[in-house]
Structure formats: C-alpha cells, structure tokens
Amino acid sequence: RRYPTVEIRAEAFNGSTHVPVPSDSAFLKALLFELRLVDDHIFVEHRDTCTRINHSSVYSVRTEGGDLWPVLAFQKSGLIYACLPLVEETLEPRPPLLTVSGLSQGLALLLGIVDYISPSRKNEAEMTVKIGQLRNLLIQACPLGTPLNTNIRSLNSSFDDIQEMPTDENQPAWRSNTYKGKPQVNVCITEKVKCTQYDKRDVVDLWQVYGAVNCKCDVEGSAPNVTLGLNLPTNGPPLQDIVVHHCVTSVDPAMLMSSSAEPLDDSVYNGPYKFPFIPPSDSFNLCYYTSQVPVPPILGSYQLIEEGSQLKITVNLKLHESIKNSFEYCEARIPFFNRGPIAQLEYKVSYGQLDLSREKSLLVWIIGQKFPKSLEVSLTGTVSFGTAGKEHLTDYVCTGNTAYVKLYFRIPDFTLTGCYVDQHSVQIFAPGKPKITASGELISSDYCIWNSKAPAPMVYKTL
C-alpha cells in the first residue's frame, strides 16, 4: 500500500536529500537483499561488515535512488512484514530511533496485521483469503497513511460493511465507528504484583503492585459521555502514579500528583477516583496505577545448602490470611543454573505435587488451586546432578548457592489493593439502561524468593 500524500510530505521534509520510494518489485528485491534472504553467500561490505551489526528491526535499504531509512521489517511464520515510516524531520544526520514517532505507529500497525493473519498460517487457503482482504482493511485502519486503528481483526472485511466517515464534528478521532444496540460496559481490573524476598534481617524485602483498568464500552452516539469510578476499602492503600488514557476529559489534579516516590502521609489522595471519558470503539486501558500494599500475598523462604555433590533445598510458603484462597493456578519453579541434569532427586512436599522438567534442570512445584487450611506449604529435598550440556540453564548472576525460587499464580475475581468498580457509580449519558460487567484479577510478575543461605543481588540494603 502506497500513500502519495506521505511521500509528498517526506519530500518536503528532506528537500534535495529525499530518496524516492522505488517500484514495488525494486523495493522487494532490495529488501530481500538487505535481509540476507537472497545472495546470502556473497559478502557485501555495506551489508555484512562487522562494523554494522543491526540490533533492531530497523534497516537502511539501498536502492538506485539512495538509501531508504528507516525501513521497519521483520519475519514471522514465513512472511515478511515491512513498512517505511515517515520521519517528520530532516534525515541528515539521522535522528535517534526513539525520537521517530512513526516507528512505533508502524510497528503497532504491523503487529495488528500479524495478529490478523498468523492464526491462519497453517491453512494456506484461509491465509490467501485474509491477505486478499488486507487491502480493504488497511483503507479503514490507515486511510491516509496515519494508523487510526491497529486492531485489524476488529475491522470489517468487505467494502459493503464499511461505514461512511462520520459527519458529526463532535465525534473524536479515536471513535472509528459508532455502535448500535443495547449499551453495555465491561471493565476488568488487572493487578500484577512484583516481589523480591530475601528472608534476611539486614535486607528489606520489596514488593510493588501495578494495576491497569481495561474497558470496553458499547454505547450509542458519536461522542457519548461515560463516567466510571474506582473504589477502595476503608483502609485500602491509595492508588499512586496514576496515568490516564487520552480519552479522559477531566480528573482531579491531586489524583495525578500522588506519587510512590513520596512517603505516604495524611495528605495523600485517597479518592474518589472518578474518570469521565468519551470511550474509543475498541477495548482500551482507561488508566494505570501503582500501590504500596502492606504485605505481599505469599511470604516465602528458600534455603539451598551445598554438601559435597548434593544440594539440600528447603522451601516454605505461606499465603497471607487476607488473600482469597482460590487460584486459577499456583506453582513454584526452582531452577538450577550452571549445573548438569538432575540425576537423583529425593523430596517431600506437604501439599501439591513436584514435577521435573524435560531438560531435567528445573523443578516445578504445582501447588494447585488452593492452599491447605493452615495456609502453609513446604518442600524439602536432596538433589544431585550429572554432567552439564549446552541445553541446560545458565545465568551469570546465579552462581554457586546464589539462587532463587520464582512463583507463578493468578487469582481471579480479586485485587490486592481491594480496588473495585462500583457498578452503581458507572454513568452513561445515553438512552437505555446499560449492562455493567466488572471483574478483577491478581497475577504474579517476577515474584522471586532468594536463597537466604547465600548473598543475593539486592536493590536496597539498610545501613
């Protein structure tokens, strides 16, 4: 797909240094050459020299008219996805990649195309049909060269279904189409808890909660107004570092000023957290936040002691009594870095089951969907190893007894902060009684418990 308007703008920005985009066949030939998919056995200095090692998917493609840059290209499941983003500044000298906003827009569009096509990669006939429809979809997703909607799967595949461009001047750009039907709002609060535990007196354990509020609002009108409120329990920790979506029309400035970098005091903003907004057509993250909760959901200790050729391990985990004891999954993974395959394993678990990974260098303790009534589980064992091979886990940090256990879990219908959507506080200024669906989930993210019998990398240590 070519956009003459974009090419005219590129020429205006670059003047005499402008490199015209060649014909499709010439561009494809040059791109395949640059990606080493043709003539890869021939050494070409400008492409293959050691001084030019590409650390990203951004290339400079040599054509008869000069070097085209930045060409964003990558391979996925036997297909090449490529685009040439507009750089809205001079190309000499080349600006840093992070300053080129067109790169992130182009990448989002390409990833939307990947998401649309890749489920059909094993069915050639289905994939051919999808690629044939892609041109129609791009007219909607990127009508004049600027991506308006990168969720390609959400678009209609035929011209007959394409709605006319809205004539209502009040309709914002992020509402690509209008909804017809009963109003309904789906909200999901996803909190991720990141934790590092040392089980040492002189080292402070660290944990942080990161939340995102995802919304999907099916509401009639070109610019409907929706107000959504987030509530906290009476003694719940306040939300901090709040970042809102651009569709939010107004918020209390004190809400945005609450920062986790500052110590909590009486003046911290405790709500109400109200967000008036004009929703996009697709699902979106209304806001992000952090919170400083008083305790991590699972407290643990890990001891690993080396005795001759054997390792003795002890893992204790305790679920905090305030946490909902109902998991979709909960497991602890115990990797053994820089060692050979596990040759002998003797163990005892108080709860759940212990599995050995296929490469025999990782123990997976499956706790399951509930902790026992005591809320405590333990694992003890003795491990010995064979000769290490290339396929076994390595890590430059985890040498000797420096090792960790990593927890993986998800608790549906629960948030660690207690944050929830009050369905009665959702206001929709549109005809009809809306259907409100709200849910929450808590997911682990980098939840590590380090071996207390060895020094571990630490972010903060008390004086």
N, C-alpha and C positions, 0 to 999 in steps of 0.2 A: 504494500500500500504506500503510495507516494502522496505527499502533501505539498503542492506548489506554493501555497501560502507560507509554509515553514521554510522552504528553500529560499524564497524571496527575502524572508527575514534574516536567514543565515547570511545571505549575500550582503545585506545592509549592514550587518554587524562587522563583517570581515573585509569588505571592500576588495582591494586588489589581491589580498591573500586568500580569497574564497576559493575553495576546492569544490567544483560541481559534482553532484552525485551522478555516477555513470549509469548506463542502462542496467536493467535488472540482471541480464546474463553476465555483463562485465563485472558487476558488483559481486555476484555469486562466485564467479571464478576467482576474484581477488580475495574474497573472504575465506573460501576453502583453502587457498594457498596460505593465507595468514594463520589459519587454524591447524596447519600441517596435515590436512586431510587429502591433499594431493602433493606430489613431488616431495614427500617427507624424507626420501632417501638422499635428496640433494641438499648440500649445505649452502644456505643463502645467508650472507653475512647480516643484512639488516633484520632478518627474522630469527636466525639461530645463534647469534653471537651470545657469549656468556654474559656480556655487559647489559643485555636486555632480557631480563627474566621477568615475566609477567606474573604479578601476584594477585591480579583481579581478572574479571571477565571483560575488561575494557581494552580494546585493541586499536591500533593505528593501522588502517588497511591501505596499502599502496595501490594507487590507480594511475592511469595515464595522466590525469589532470593534477595529481599530487596525492598527499597522504590524507585520507579521511579519518578524522578523530573527533569525538570518541565513539567508536562502534562498540555497542554492548552486545555480546554474543556468548552463548553457552550451549552445550549439548545436553539433551535429556531424552533417554529412551530411544536413541537412534534418530532423533530430529534435532535440527539446529534452530534455535530461536535467536533472532537478531533484530536490533533497531539502531537507528542513528539519531540520538537526542540532539535537540537544539541547544547550543551554548549561547546564552544571552550576554555575551561579552566577547572581546577580541580573543583570538586563539593564539596570538603571539605576544608574550610567552604563554605556554599552556597553563591554564588555571588549575589549582588543586582539584582533585575529583570531588572532594566533599563540598565544594562551592558550586558545583554544577547541579542545579535542582532537577534538570531534565533527566539526569541519570536515574534518580530514584523513581521518577514518574515512569520512565521507560521500563525499568526493572519491574515495577508493580504491574504494568500492562502485560509484559511478557510472562510473568508468573501467573497472571489471570488466564492467559492463553494456555499455559502449561496445565493449569488446574482444569481447564475445559476439555483439553484434548487427551491428557495422559490416561484417564480411566479407560479409554478405548484402544490403547496401544497394542493390545493382543488381538484385537478384531480389526483386520485391515479394512474390511468393507465399511464398518462403522466409523473408523477413523477418517476414511476418504470422504464420507458424507459430512463429518464435522469440519474438516478442513475446507470443504466446499462452501459451508455456511459461514466460515470465518469472516469473509469479506463483508457480508451483511451485518454481522455482529460488530465489526470494527467501525462501521458507519455510526452505530449508536454509541459505542464505547469511546470512540476517539474521532468525532466528526470532522474537526478542522485541525487535527494534529495535536490537540491537548487532551490527554485522558480525562474523561468525566466520570467514568465508571470502570474500574478494573476487575470487577466481578463478572467475568464474561458468561459464566454459567447462569447468571440471573437474567440475562437478556433474552429477548425473543429471537428465534432463528429465521423468521421469514419477513419479507417486506410488508406482507399483509397485516402483520401484527404490530408493526412499528407505529407508535402513537405520534401524532403530529407534535411539533415543537410547541410548548405551551405559549399562549399569548398573554397569560396573566403576568404582568410585570412584577408582581409581588412574589412570584414563585422563585425561591432561591436556587442557585446553580446546583446545589447538592441534592435537590429532589429531581431526579432524572425522569420520573413518571409519576402519575397520580393513581391512587388506589380507589377501587370501587368495591364497597361491601361493608360488612359489619366491622366497626372499629375494634381492634384488639392490640394489646401491648404485651410483649414478652420481655421480661427482664431477668438477667442471670448475673449474680454477683460471684465472681471467681476470685478467691484469695489464695495466694501462694505464700507459704512460709519457708523462709530460708534460715538455716540454723547451723551453727558451729559449736560443738560441745567438746570440752577438754577434760572434765572431771578432775580438775586440779584446783587447789586452794588459792594459788597465786595468779591464776589466769581467769579472766572473766569470760563466761560463755556469751555468745552473741546470737541474737535471732531478730528477724525483721519480717513484717507482713506486707505484702504488696497486693493491692486489690484492683480489680477492673470491673466496671459495671457495663455489661453488654445489653443493648436494647434492640428490639425490632418492633417498630410501630407501624401498623397497618391502619392508617387514618385517612379519611377522605379529605379532599381540599388541596389547593395548590400550595398553601403555606399554613398548615394547621399548627396551632399552639398547644404544646403539651407541657405539663409541669409534673416532675417526679421528685419525690422526697425520699431521702435515706434516713433511717432512724438507728439509734444506738440504744442499748440497755442503759439503765440508770447509772451504773458505774462502769460503763464501757469505755475503753481508751479512745480518745478523739482521733479523727481522721486528719492526716497531715500530708503535706507535699501534693495537694490536690491539683490535678491538671484536667481541664475540661475540653470537650470537643468543640470545634469552631461553630457548631450549630446552636450552642447555648447562648441565649440572648442577654442574660444578666445574672450575676451572682453577687453575694455579699463579698466585698474585697477582703474582709477579715478571714474568710474561708480559704482564699488563695494564699494568704500570708502565713498560715500555720505551717511551720517548717520543723522537720525532725532534727535539723541542725541545732535548734534551740532547745534548752532544757524545758520540760513540761512545768508550767506554773498555773496559777489560778486564772491568768488572763487568756489561756489557750482557747481557741474557738471550739465549742462543743456542739454546734448546730444551732438551729435546724439546717440540714443540708438540703436545700431546695434548688432544683435545676429546671428553669423554664427554657424550652428549646423548640425549634422547628425541625422535626426529625427528617433525616435522609430516607430514601426509599428502601434501602437495604439495612441489614443489621450493622451496628456500629458500637464502638465503645464510648459511652457517654462521658465517663471520667475514669481517671486512675488515682490511686491514693496509696499512702503507706500508713502504718500504725505501729505504736510501741506497746505491744501486749505484755502483761506482767510475767507470763511464764510460757515456755514452749509447750506444744501439745504432748510431746513424748520426751521424757527425760531418759537419758541412757548413759551407760558406762561401758567401756571396751578395754579389756586388758589382754595384751599379747606379750608373752614371755618366751624367749628362745632358749631351749635347753638342748644343747648338742645339735642333733639333726632334726629335732622336733620343735614344733611350736605349740604352746599351750594357750588356748584362747578362752576368754570368758566375756559374754555379752549379757548385760541386764537392761531391760527396757521397762519403763513404767508409764502408762497412759495417765495424764492428769485427770483428776476426778471431774473437772468442769467440761471435759471434751466428750462429745457424743460418741458413744462406743458402738459405732455402726459404720464399717468401712466398705467401700467398693472393692478395695484391695489394700493390703498392707504387707510389705516384705522388707527384710533387711538383707543387703548384699555385702558380702565380706570378700573383697578382692585380695589376692596375694601377689603383689607386684614383684618383678625381678626374681622370680623363683620358677622352678620347673613345674610339671604337672603334679597334682596331688596324688601320691602313690598310696597313702594309707590315711584313713580318717576314722577316728573313734569319737563319738559325740553323744550328748544327752540334751534333749530340749524339753522344757517343762510344758511347752504348748506349741502347736503348729507342726510343720514338717521341714526338714532340711534337704535340699537338692544340691547336686554337684553339676556345674555347667559342663557343656560338651567338651570345651578345651581343658577342663579339669584344673582351672586356676581361680575359680570363683565359687563361693558358697552362697546359695540363695535360701534364706530362711523365710519360708512363707508362713506368716502369722495368721493370715486369713481375713475374715470379715468382722471379727470381734476379739477383744482381749478377754481373758477369763475374769471371773468376779473380783479377784484380787487386783485386777488391772496391771499385774506384773508378769513378765515372762523372762525366761533366762535360757542361755545356751552355754554349755561348756564342751570343750573338745580338745583333741590332740591331733595335729596334722603333721605329716612328713611328706617330702617331695622327691620327685625324680629329677632327671636331667632336663634343663631348660632348653626350649627350642624357640625359633623365631615367632611362632604363633602365640606365645604366652605374653601376658600383660606386663608392660614395663611402665615405669614412672620415675622421673628424675628426682621427685620430692620424696616419694615413699620408699626410702632405702632402709635396710635393717628393720628395726622394730617400729619405725615411723609408719603408721598405717591407720586406716580408718574403716568404719562401717558406714554405709550410706543407706538411709531409709527412703522408701518409696511408698506413698499412700495417697488415697483420695477418700474424703468423707463427703458424701452427697448431702444436700439439704442442711448445710452447717457452715457458719463462718466463724473464724477465730475471734474477730473483733465483736461479734454479735450483731454486726451491721445487717439490716434487712430493709426491704421495701414495704412501706405501709401502703397496702393496696387502696385504702380509702383516701390516701393523700395524692393519688395519681389523678390529675385533672386534664381532661381533653376538651378543648373548646371546639367541638364538632358535634353534629347530630348523632343520636343513637347512644345507647348505654354500652360503654366499652367492656370487653372481656380482658381482665388483667391476669397474667400468669407470672409469678415471681418464684425464683429458685436461687439456691446458693451452693457453693462447693468450696472445700478446702483441699489444696493439693500441695504436696511437698516439693521443694525445689532446692537442690544442693543441701540436703539435710545430712550433715556429717557428724559422726562421733569419733574423735581421735583416740588413739591408744594412750591411756593415761600413764603407761609404764615407759614412755619414750617421749623425747621432745617433739613437738608438732609445730608446724608453721602457724603463727598467730598474728592476728590483726592488731590486738591491743593487749598490753600487759601492765598490771598495776605496778606502781613504783614502790 
